[in-house]
C-alpha cells in the first residue's frame, strides 16, 4: 500500500523526481522537454503548472542552472553540483517503482528527446494566407541555432509537411548545404 504524502512531502518528491529526470537524461534540457517528460507524456509530476514552477524553484535554490539567458533563443537547464549532491542524498525518497519507470522511459526515449531539442521547426501564418516556416538546428550546449532556414509555404498543410520532413531529414539537409556552401574540399 502506497503512503499518502502531505502537500509538502509531495512537493519535495516532485522536485527530486525532476532532478532525477535531468540527471538520468545526461544532457541539459529545455523547459519544454522537462515539462513534456515529467507532466505531459508521463504523470510523474501531476500538475503541469506545478512542474513549471518547480523548474524555477530549483534554479532559485541553485540545484539547477540555466545555460543561456533571456536574450538567446532558448534556455537549457542542467544540474548544479549542489543538485547532484542533493539528489545523491535524497533519491531514496522517490519510490523505487517510480525510479525504475523513469529510468526505463528515459533509456527508451533519450534519443527522441535529444533530437527534438536539436532540430526545431515552427511556422507562423502570414496575412496573405501563406506560412513562414522556421527550421533550426542546435548543438546540445549552445542556446543559439548553428543553422537556420526560413521558407515560405503556400498552405498550413504544406508547412506541416515541411516540418515533418525536417524532423526526419535535418542532419542530411544540413550536411548537404554545408558541403555545398562551406566545405572547400
Residue pairs with C-beta under 8 A, 6 or more apart in sequence:
2 95
5 13
11 50
11 54
12 90
12 93
13 93
13 94
14 44
14 45
14 50
14 51
14 54
15 54
15 57
15 58
15 63
16 86
16 87
16 90
16 91
16 93
16 94
17 38
17 44
17 45
17 94
17 98
17 102
18 34
18 38
18 45
18 51
18 54
18 55
18 58
19 58
19 63
19 64
19 79
19 83
19 86
19 87
20 87
20 91
20 94
20 99
20 102
21 34
21 37
21 38
21 44
21 102
21 106
22 29
22 34
22 64
22 77
22 78
22 79
22 83
23 79
23 83
23 84
23 87
24 102
24 103
24 106
25 37
25 106
25 110
25 113
26 110
27 114
27 117
27 140
28 67
28 76
28 77
28 78
28 140
28 141
29 37
29 76
29 77
29 78
29 113
29 117
30 74
30 75
30 76
30 77
30 117
31 52
31 55
31 75
31 77
33 113
33 116
33 117
34 51
34 55
34 77
35 48
35 51
35 52
35 55
36 113
37 44
37 105
37 106
37 109
37 113
38 44
38 45
38 51
39 45
39 46
39 47
39 48
39 51
40 48
42 101
42 102
42 105
44 98
44 101
44 102
45 51
45 54
55 64
55 77
58 64
58 83
59 65
59 66
59 77
62 80
62 82
62 83
63 79
63 80
63 82
63 83
63 86
64 77
64 78
64 79
64 80
64 83
65 77
65 78
65 79
65 80
66 75
66 76
66 77
67 75
67 76
67 77
67 78
67 141
67 143
68 74
68 75
68 76
68 143
69 75
69 143
72 143
72 144
73 136
73 143
73 144
73 145
74 138
74 143
75 143
76 141
76 143
79 87
91 99
94 102
106 113
114 140
115 167
116 167
117 138
117 140
118 137
118 138
118 139
118 140
118 170
119 135
119 136
119 137
119 138
119 166
119 167
119 170
119 171
120 134
120 135
120 136
120 137
120 138
120 145
121 133
121 134
121 135
121 136
121 162
121 163
121 166
121 167
122 133
122 134
122 163
123 131
123 132
123 133
123 134
123 153
123 156
123 159
123 160
123 162
123 163
124 131
124 132
124 134
125 131
125 156
126 132
126 152
129 155
130 152
130 153
130 154
130 155
131 152
131 153
131 154
131 155
131 156
131 158
131 159
132 150
132 151
132 152
132 153
133 150
133 151
133 152
133 153
133 159
133 162
133 163
134 148
134 149
134 150
135 148
135 149
135 150
135 151
135 162
135 163
135 166
135 170
136 145
136 147
136 148
136 149
137 145
137 146
137 147
137 148
137 170
137 174
138 144
138 145
138 146
139 146
147 174
147 177
149 173
149 177
151 162
153 159
153 162
166 173
